[in-house]
Amino acid sequence: MIDLTSKIEARIGPISLGRAIQFVANASVLAYDVRGAMVLYGLPGTPSLRKWDCDRLWAQYRGASLQADVSQPL
């Protein structure tokens, strides 16, 4: 993802799945371009979540996804 303010590529380390979904879904408000972002989770081979997946999941579950996985890092 790219910080649109500084034009610098940013990387996020391991965080909970719910927080990753929230970040990607709301990134434009925080001045990040995440059109090419992928959220990787689970075992190798698990399909990644793309921007539109995160938008859909965040719209559907919002805070419930944050509460459910606070101990499940990516």
ZADREN-892164 format. One record per residue: residue number from 1; x, y, z of N, C-alpha, C in turn. Coordinates in steps of 0.02 Angstrom, whole numbers, padded with zeros to 5 digits. Atoms other than C-alpha are relative to their C-alpha. Example, Ala and Ser with C-alpha at 12.3 -4.5 7.8 and 13.67 -1.06 7.14 Angstrom:
<nodes>
<node nr="1" n_px="00045" n_py="-00059" n_pz="00000" ca_px="00615" ca_py="-00225" ca_pz="00390" c_px="00045" c_py="00060" c_pz="00000"/>
<node nr="2" n_px="-00042" n_py="-00059" n_pz="-00003" ca_px="00684" ca_py="-00053" ca_pz="00357" c_px="-00039" c_py="00055" c_pz="00037"/>
</nodes>
This chain:
<nodes>
<node nr="1" n_px="00042" n_py="-00058" n_pz="00000" ca_px="00000" ca_py="00000" ca_pz="00000" c_px="00044" c_py="00061" c_pz="00000"/>
<node nr="2" n_px="-00039" n_py="-00062" n_pz="00006" ca_px="00055" ca_py="00178" ca_pz="-00028" c_px="-00034" c_py="00054" c_pz="00042"/>
<node nr="3" n_px="00023" n_py="-00058" n_pz="-00038" ca_px="00039" ca_py="00323" ca_pz="00093" c_px="-00005" c_py="00057" c_pz="-00050"/>
<node nr="4" n_px="00010" n_py="-00051" n_pz="00051" ca_px="-00036" ca_py="00455" ca_pz="-00023" c_px="00029" c_py="00067" c_pz="00021"/>
<node nr="5" n_px="-00028" n_py="-00063" n_pz="-00023" ca_px="00029" ca_py="00597" ca_pz="00085" c_px="00075" c_py="00002" c_pz="-00012"/>
<node nr="6" n_px="-00073" n_py="00000" n_pz="00007" ca_px="00213" ca_py="00547" ca_pz="00085" c_px="00024" c_py="-00036" c_pz="-00063"/>
<node nr="7" n_px="-00017" n_py="00038" n_pz="00060" ca_px="00208" ca_py="00439" ca_pz="-00073" c_px="00050" c_py="-00057" c_pz="00014"/>
<node nr="8" n_px="-00045" n_py="00053" n_pz="-00020" ca_px="00301" ca_py="00303" ca_pz="00022" c_px="-00040" c_py="-00065" c_pz="00009"/>
<node nr="9" n_px="00032" n_py="00065" n_pz="-00009" ca_px="00259" ca_py="00117" ca_pz="00017" c_px="00002" c_py="-00017" c_pz="00075"/>
<node nr="10" n_px="00004" n_py="00018" n_pz="-00071" ca_px="00201" ca_py="00058" ca_pz="00188" c_px="-00017" c_py="-00074" c_pz="00005"/>
<node nr="11" n_px="00014" n_py="00070" n_pz="-00014" ca_px="00198" ca_py="-00119" ca_pz="00257" c_px="-00024" c_py="-00006" c_pz="00071"/>
<node nr="12" n_px="00025" n_py="00012" n_pz="-00067" ca_px="00103" ca_py="-00182" ca_pz="00406" c_px="00022" c_py="-00070" c_pz="00020"/>
<node nr="13" n_px="-00019" n_py="00066" n_pz="-00025" ca_px="00168" ca_py="-00326" ca_pz="00511" c_px="-00061" c_py="-00040" c_pz="00021"/>
<node nr="14" n_px="00055" n_py="00043" n_pz="-00022" ca_px="00063" ca_py="-00464" ca_pz="00588" c_px="-00047" c_py="00037" c_pz="00049"/>
<node nr="15" n_px="00053" n_py="-00027" n_pz="-00043" ca_px="-00101" ca_py="-00402" ca_pz="00663" c_px="-00059" c_py="-00048" c_pz="-00004"/>
<node nr="16" n_px="00058" n_py="00044" n_pz="00002" ca_px="-00268" ca_py="-00483" ca_pz="00697" c_px="-00037" c_py="00007" c_pz="-00066"/>
<node nr="17" n_px="00036" n_py="00000" n_pz="00063" ca_px="-00375" ca_py="-00528" ca_pz="00548" c_px="-00052" c_py="00056" c_pz="-00002"/>
<node nr="18" n_px="00051" n_py="-00053" n_pz="-00003" ca_px="-00515" ca_py="-00411" ca_pz="00603" c_px="00030" c_py="00069" c_pz="-00009"/>
<node nr="19" n_px="-00034" n_py="-00066" n_pz="00007" ca_px="-00395" ca_py="-00264" ca_pz="00619" c_px="00026" c_py="00010" c_pz="-00071"/>
<node nr="20" n_px="-00024" n_py="-00006" n_pz="00069" ca_px="-00320" ca_py="-00301" ca_pz="00448" c_px="-00057" c_py="00016" c_pz="-00047"/>
<node nr="21" n_px="00059" n_py="-00013" n_pz="00041" ca_px="-00493" ca_py="-00305" ca_pz="00369" c_px="-00023" c_py="00072" c_pz="00011"/>
<node nr="22" n_px="00021" n_py="-00068" n_pz="-00015" ca_px="-00540" ca_py="-00143" ca_pz="00457" c_px="00047" c_py="00051" c_pz="-00033"/>
<node nr="23" n_px="-00048" n_py="-00047" n_pz="00028" ca_px="-00380" ca_py="-00057" ca_pz="00401" c_px="-00008" c_py="00006" c_pz="-00076"/>
<node nr="24" n_px="00005" n_py="-00001" n_pz="00073" ca_px="-00396" ca_py="-00107" ca_pz="00218" c_px="-00067" c_py="00032" c_pz="-00021"/>
<node nr="25" n_px="00065" n_py="-00028" n_pz="00017" ca_px="-00582" ca_py="-00064" ca_pz="00214" c_px="-00003" c_py="00075" c_pz="00010"/>
<node nr="26" n_px="00003" n_py="-00072" n_pz="-00016" ca_px="-00552" ca_py="00109" ca_pz="00289" c_px="00063" c_py="00038" c_pz="-00020"/>
<node nr="27" n_px="-00065" n_py="-00030" n_pz="00016" ca_px="-00380" ca_py="00147" ca_pz="00216" c_px="-00005" c_py="00066" c_pz="-00038"/>
<node nr="28" n_px="00004" n_py="-00062" n_pz="00039" ca_px="-00438" ca_py="00281" ca_pz="00096" c_px="-00011" c_py="00061" c_pz="00045"/>
<node nr="29" n_px="00011" n_py="-00054" n_pz="-00048" ca_px="-00496" ca_py="00387" ca_pz="00244" c_px="00066" c_py="00020" c_pz="00033"/>
<node nr="30" n_px="-00065" n_py="-00012" n_pz="-00031" ca_px="-00319" ca_py="00371" ca_pz="00314" c_px="00054" c_py="00019" c_pz="-00051"/>
<node nr="31" n_px="-00045" n_py="-00021" n_pz="00054" ca_px="-00241" ca_py="00425" ca_pz="00147" c_px="00048" c_py="-00055" c_pz="-00023"/>
<node nr="32" n_px="-00039" n_py="00055" n_pz="00028" ca_px="-00179" ca_py="00254" ca_pz="00092" c_px="-00034" c_py="-00025" c_pz="-00063"/>
<node nr="33" n_px="00025" n_py="00032" n_pz="00060" ca_px="-00199" ca_py="00178" ca_pz="-00080" c_px="00011" c_py="-00075" c_pz="00008"/>
<node nr="34" n_px="-00006" n_py="00072" n_pz="-00011" ca_px="-00235" ca_py="-00006" ca_pz="-00052" c_px="-00033" c_py="-00041" c_pz="-00055"/>
<node nr="35" n_px="00032" n_py="00036" n_pz="00055" ca_px="-00304" ca_py="-00055" ca_pz="-00221" c_px="00032" c_py="-00067" c_pz="-00013"/>
<node nr="36" n_px="-00034" n_py="00063" n_pz="00011" ca_px="-00174" ca_py="-00192" ca_pz="-00234" c_px="00014" c_py="-00039" c_pz="00063"/>
<node nr="37" n_px="-00014" n_py="00032" n_pz="-00064" ca_px="-00176" ca_py="-00242" ca_pz="-00051" c_px="-00029" c_py="-00071" c_pz="00004"/>
<node nr="38" n_px="00025" n_py="00067" n_pz="-00014" ca_px="-00195" ca_py="-00423" ca_pz="00004" c_px="00009" c_py="-00013" c_pz="00075"/>
<node nr="39" n_px="-00005" n_py="00021" n_pz="-00069" ca_px="-00232" ca_py="-00486" ca_pz="00179" c_px="00013" c_py="-00075" c_pz="-00001"/>
<node nr="40" n_px="-00018" n_py="00070" n_pz="-00002" ca_px="-00143" ca_py="-00652" ca_pz="00204" c_px="-00016" c_py="-00027" c_pz="00069"/>
<node nr="41" n_px="00018" n_py="00029" n_pz="-00065" ca_px="-00208" ca_py="-00767" ca_pz="00341" c_px="-00004" c_py="-00076" c_pz="-00008"/>
<node nr="42" n_px="00008" n_py="00072" n_pz="00000" ca_px="-00222" ca_py="-00948" ca_pz="00389" c_px="00062" c_py="-00038" c_pz="-00024"/>
<node nr="43" n_px="-00054" n_py="00043" n_pz="00024" ca_px="-00118" ca_py="-01090" ca_pz="00322" c_px="00020" c_py="00019" c_pz="-00071"/>
<node nr="44" n_px="-00020" n_py="-00013" n_pz="00068" ca_px="-00016" ca_py="-01073" ca_pz="00163" c_px="-00050" c_py="-00032" c_pz="-00049"/>
<node nr="45" n_px="00049" n_py="00023" n_pz="00048" ca_px="-00132" ca_py="-01092" ca_pz="00014" c_px="-00070" c_py="00026" c_pz="00011"/>
<node nr="46" n_px="00065" n_py="-00031" n_pz="-00013" ca_px="-00279" ca_py="-01005" ca_pz="00097" c_px="-00006" c_py="00062" c_pz="-00045"/>
<node nr="47" n_px="00007" n_py="-00059" n_pz="00044" ca_px="-00347" ca_py="-00877" ca_pz="-00027" c_px="00006" c_py="00065" c_pz="00040"/>
<node nr="48" n_px="-00008" n_py="-00064" n_pz="-00034" ca_px="-00299" ca_py="-00699" ca_pz="00019" c_px="-00064" c_py="00041" c_pz="-00008"/>
<node nr="49" n_px="00056" n_py="-00047" n_pz="00004" ca_px="-00426" ca_py="-00561" ca_pz="00049" c_px="00023" c_py="00061" c_pz="-00038"/>
<node nr="50" n_px="-00016" n_py="-00060" n_pz="00039" ca_px="-00424" ca_py="-00418" ca_pz="-00077" c_px="-00041" c_py="00059" c_pz="00027"/>
<node nr="51" n_px="00034" n_py="-00061" n_pz="-00023" ca_px="-00489" ca_py="-00240" ca_pz="-00053" c_px="-00075" c_py="-00009" c_pz="00001"/>
<node nr="52" n_px="00072" n_py="00008" n_pz="00003" ca_px="-00666" ca_py="-00282" ca_pz="-00109" c_px="-00026" c_py="-00051" c_pz="00051"/>
<node nr="53" n_px="00019" n_py="00049" n_pz="-00052" ca_px="-00671" ca_py="-00433" ca_pz="00009" c_px="-00002" c_py="00035" c_pz="00068"/>
<node nr="54" n_px="-00003" n_py="-00035" n_pz="-00064" ca_px="-00620" ca_py="-00322" ca_pz="00154" c_px="-00057" c_py="00050" c_pz="00006"/>
<node nr="55" n_px="00057" n_py="-00047" n_pz="-00002" ca_px="-00750" ca_py="-00190" ca_pz="00107" c_px="-00064" c_py="-00037" c_pz="00017"/>
<node nr="56" n_px="00062" n_py="00039" n_pz="-00011" ca_px="-00887" ca_py="-00322" ca_pz="00102" c_px="-00003" c_py="-00027" c_pz="00072"/>
<node nr="57" n_px="-00001" n_py="00029" n_pz="-00068" ca_px="-00834" ca_py="-00407" ca_pz="00265" c_px="-00008" c_py="00055" c_pz="00053"/>
<node nr="58" n_px="00006" n_py="-00055" n_pz="-00049" ca_px="-00815" ca_py="-00241" ca_pz="00357" c_px="-00071" c_py="00027" c_pz="00002"/>
<node nr="59" n_px="00070" n_py="-00024" n_pz="00003" ca_px="-00987" ca_py="-00182" ca_pz="00298" c_px="-00047" c_py="-00049" c_pz="00035"/>
<node nr="60" n_px="00045" n_py="00051" n_pz="-00028" ca_px="-01065" ca_py="-00346" ca_pz="00354" c_px="00011" c_py="-00009" c_pz="00075"/>
<node nr="61" n_px="-00014" n_py="00019" n_pz="-00069" ca_px="-00978" ca_py="-00376" ca_pz="00521" c_px="00027" c_py="00055" c_pz="00045"/>
<node nr="62" n_px="-00030" n_py="-00055" n_pz="-00036" ca_px="-00890" ca_py="-00216" ca_pz="00575" c_px="00034" c_py="-00021" c_pz="00064"/>
<node nr="63" n_px="-00033" n_py="00012" n_pz="-00064" ca_px="-00844" ca_py="-00222" ca_pz="00760" c_px="00000" c_py="-00072" c_pz="00023"/>
<node nr="64" n_px="00002" n_py="00071" n_pz="-00021" ca_px="-00892" ca_py="-00406" ca_pz="00780" c_px="00064" c_py="-00035" c_pz="-00021"/>
<node nr="65" n_px="-00061" n_py="00032" n_pz="00023" ca_px="-00739" ca_py="-00455" ca_pz="00679" c_px="00060" c_py="00019" c_pz="00044"/>
<node nr="66" n_px="-00054" n_py="-00021" n_pz="-00045" ca_px="-00627" ca_py="-00356" ca_pz="00797" c_px="-00004" c_py="-00036" c_pz="00066"/>
<node nr="67" n_px="00010" n_py="00033" n_pz="-00064" ca_px="-00701" ca_py="-00434" ca_pz="00953" c_px="00016" c_py="-00074" c_pz="-00003"/>
<node nr="68" n_px="-00006" n_py="00072" n_pz="00005" ca_px="-00694" ca_py="-00612" ca_pz="00888" c_px="00071" c_py="-00025" c_pz="-00007"/>
<node nr="69" n_px="-00065" n_py="00028" n_pz="00015" ca_px="-00512" ca_py="-00624" ca_pz="00842" c_px="00058" c_py="00039" c_pz="00031"/>
<node nr="70" n_px="-00054" n_py="-00039" n_pz="-00030" ca_px="-00410" ca_py="-00516" ca_pz="00960" c_px="00062" c_py="-00041" c_pz="00015"/>
<node nr="71" n_px="-00059" n_py="00041" n_pz="-00015" ca_px="-00297" ca_py="-00663" ca_pz="00998" c_px="00024" c_py="-00040" c_pz="-00061"/>
<node nr="72" n_px="-00018" n_py="00037" n_pz="00060" ca_px="-00282" ca_py="-00727" ca_pz="00819" c_px="00042" c_py="00044" c_pz="-00046"/>
<node nr="73" n_px="-00041" n_py="-00040" n_pz="00045" ca_px="-00133" ca_py="-00642" ca_pz="00736" c_px="00001" c_py="-00028" c_pz="-00071"/>
<node nr="74" n_px="-00007" n_py="00022" n_pz="00070" ca_px="-00107" ca_py="-00650" ca_pz="00548" c_px="00061" c_py="-00042" c_pz="-00008"/>
</nodes>
